[in-house]
Structures are given as C-alpha cells and as structure tokens.
Amino acid sequence: MTARFDAIGLVVSDMAASVTFYRRLGFAFPEGAERQPHAEADLPGGIRLMLDTEESVRSFTPGWEPPAGGGRHSLALLCDTPAEVDAFYEELTGAGCHGERKPWDAPWGQRYAVVNDPDGHGVDLFAPLAVPGE
C-alpha cells in the first residue's frame, strides 16, 4: 500500500471571498465555485487546492469549530523577481487583503512578504534576491 501527496485542504468561512482571493493569486477555480460548499483548483504537478466551508466540514464532523489563533501553516508562492513580490503585496493589500508582513529582504536570500487569506491562512510571497548566474 502506498499513500501519496495529493491535495492541500483549507476550511473557509466565506467561500466566495476565498475563491475571489485565490483567483487573484492565479488559482483556476471553476466558474460557480464561489457558490459551492467544496471547491478545487488544480495545481502544477497534479496537486489540488481544496476549499471547504465550515458548514460542509460540520456535515461530516458535527460540532467542529475553527481552531483558535493562527500561523500554523501557510502556502508559499514563488514570484519571478523581488520587485514582483513588492508589487503583488501592494496589489493584494490595496484590494483589502490583510498584510501580515510587508516585503523584506530575508537573511536566507529571498525577498519575502506575507498576506492572509480571508480566514487568516498565511500566503507567503517570495523571490530569490539574486538570480543564479548573474
């Protein structure tokens, strides 16, 4: 028997807001996904991002409540350049997304920023500070 990594699942309180947020990041959720209790977007390499509403989770786990606090996980998105990290962060926060951490030059050699999705899930934006070979 073999288990293999297949999907990342997030529980969301507002499917429409979450689908809108992740579409802004380039995730291709199908038309109408914002009105469903479960939605999936295919990712490179055959992985999927799955969103389930709190109500959907409660349908098979009665009494489920969202965990308190946050910061236990994040999605990380590679940008082409440090300037793209800055621009993407400004675009997202300008559209009302919560900026968790403004862009900075991380000691591990990347331009890094963190925004939160509508439910507080972290989304890291990063790019190498130096392009290999330059």
Sequence and secondary structure as in RCSB ss.txt:
>XXXX:A:sequence
MTARFDAIGLVVSDMAASVTFYRRLGFAFPEGAERQPHAEADLPGGIRLMLDTEESVRSFTPGWEPPAGGGRHSL
ALLCDTPAEVDAFYEELTGAGCHGERKPWDAPWGQRYAVVNDPDGHGVDLFAPLAVPGE
>XXXX:A:secstr
      EEEEEES HHHHHHHHHHTT    TTGGGSSEEEEE GGG EEEEEEHHHHHHHSTT    SS  S EE
EEE SSHHHHHHHHHHHHHTT EEEEEEEEETTTEEEEEEE TT  EEEEEEESS TT 
